[in-house]
Amino acid sequence: MDSLNFCVDGGALVGATGWLPSAPWDHYWGNSGPVAGCNHVRCIRCGEVVRSFAGLGKARGGDPDPGELLEAEDPTTVLGVESSASGRLYACSCTVFANHSDQPLRSTIVFLDASPSHWECAGHTTDVPATLEGVDTDDTDTAVSASLGGGGAWPWPHPQRETWPGLWVTRLSVVRPQLTDAVDAAVSAALDSVDPKTLRAALDDCFQRPESPASARLVSFFDADQLPRFEVTDPYEPRRDLRWALLRALDVRIVWAASGSPERELAARLALGGDKRRMYLLGRLEPAWVAENALELEAAGLSAKSLCVSVQGAESALVEVVRKLRTTRTLEVALASVPPAHVQAVKAGLGA
């Protein structure tokens, strides 16, 4: 029996407009970005593989019988079922669930209508053919160039392929890991491209794979002579320039990187320059640093309230931030910036 790949987050369910791949090797491998619905969900309660029916939902107050739904020649005739432009009915022998959006089966986010806890990804084959969508991936140069050139040239049926061009090249390294070295080299070279589509595809891959050698180059692009190359209109998000894609990829690299790394040092430099997003990131990853530099960050234009909110998950750091703020204002004014749920703890920490 082959080894198996498993979807992250236990797999994901999708609505009628989401992507549910048909190939048995395709699976949900990204922790961020577009979701691939799991096509091999199994119920751990009844043991059956879960089936899905796009374009259907539950009627108001409806409770379709699982057995009847699975056996029906026309599922729309089953009591409690109705047509739905956004819905997809999922069913095993013991459960029917109506889903209307991308929803991981294991998630720390609480959804309004949580997916069944007894369903999970049952694994996906690693036996992947060399030819994918008509492209011979054993010819690595051609395959990688096709997926990066012009932002992706494969007829891959992902509904978000037009806004996530890098998904195509990332998928190569996921479903055919023997191509990873070739993908890494190609993405690294593409980061030097002057073609916005190719550059955006490479940044997408870095966003999905922060551990890659190409992602290690992101820090260098914040030098004054490099950054202007990203100040061009994003061909897939015309309201933005490519700096947002660069920063998005940098953020996941910052989270992946260790304390004291060049990525964390760059985040600190950006925060001290007034970058609120990187300050919030460091408040979660390096709260002691934010506390130590609270007054310098405030001088850079970041509000006292933002500083307090950024470190509220680390009580000792929050106390230190307020201690610093207290040197330039009254305690009452400093405490006004603290999230209400933490005021008493901060007072106690200050001995006030």
Residue, then its C-alpha position, 0 to 999 in steps of 0.5 A: m500500500d502506498s504511503l499517504n498524504f493527509c490534508v492539514d486541519g483534518g481536511a476541509l469542506v467546501g461550498a458549491t463554488g469551492w474547489l473539490p479536486s477530482a484527482p485522488w492525490d490532490h489535497y489541502w496542503g496549505n495552512s493559508g490561502p485558497v482551500a482545496g476541499c478534501n475528496h476522501v473524508r471518512c466518518i470515524r463513527c460509521g466508517e463510511v466514506v463521505r459523499s458530496f452533492a454540489g448545488l444542494g442544501k437543507a430546506r428550512g427545518g429539513d432533516p434529510d435521511p442519510g440513507e435515502l440521500l445516498e441511495a436516491e437517483d435524484p437527490t433533489t427529491v429527498l425530503g428536506v433537500e433543496s437546491s442551493a447556489s452556494g451549498r454542498l450537501y455532505a453525507c455518510s451513513c449516519t450524518v448529513f451536513a449542509n456546507h456553504s463555505d470553505q470550512p476546515l474539519r479541525s479548526t480553532i475558529v468557531f463556525l456558526d454551523a460547525s462541521p461534524s467532529h467525527w469526520e476526517c481526512a482519510g489520506h491521499t495517495t502519493d502515487v502521482p502520474a508524471t503527466l499532470e494536466g498534459v504537462d510532463t513534469d519529469d521534464t522539470d525545466t519545462a514544467v516549472s517554467a510553465s507554472l511560473g512563466g506568465g503567472g502560470a500556464w497550466p489548465w489547472p481547474h482551481p477557481q482562484r488560479e487567476t488570483w493565486p498564480g503561485l499555487w501551481v508551482t507550489r503544488l508541484s513540490v507538494v504532490r511530486p516532492q522529488l521536484t522540490d529542488a527544481v522548484d526551489a531553484a526556479v522560484s529563487a530565480a523568478l524572484d529576480s524577474v522583472d515580469p510582474k506575473t512571474l514575480r507575483a507567482a514566486l511570491d505566492d510560493c514563498f507565502q505558501r512555503p516559508e521554509s523554502p530557500a527562496s523565502a530566505r531571500l525575502v529580507s534582502f529585497f527590503d534594501a533601498d536598491q531592491l524595493p523599487r522593483f516591487e513598486v509596480t501594479d500587481p497584475y492580479e490585484p490592480r488596486r495594489d502594488l507588489r509590495w503587499a505580496l512581498l510583505r505577505a510572504l515576509d510575514v509568514r517567514i517572520v512567524w516561521a523564523a527564530s528569535g534573533s533571525p534576520e527576519r525578526e530583525l527586519a520586522a523590528r526595523l519596520a516596526l520602529g519605522g511605524d509599521k503597525r502590522r509588523m508591530y502587532l506581529l512582534g507583539r505576538l511573537e516577541p512581546a518582551w521586545v515590544a515592551e522594551n521599545a514601547l516609547e520608541l514605537e510610540a515616537a514612530g507614530l504607533s498609538a499607546k492603545s495599539l502597543c497595549v493591544s499587541v501584547q495583551g496575550a503576555e501579561s508581564a509584557l503588558v505591565e512593562v508597556v504601561r510602566k514605560l508609558r507611565t513615565t510620560r503621562t499619568l497612570e490614569v492616562a496610561l491605563a486608558s490604553v489597556p484593554p478593559a479585561h486586563v486593567q486590574a491585572v496591570k494595576a496589580g503588576l504595577g503595585a498600584 
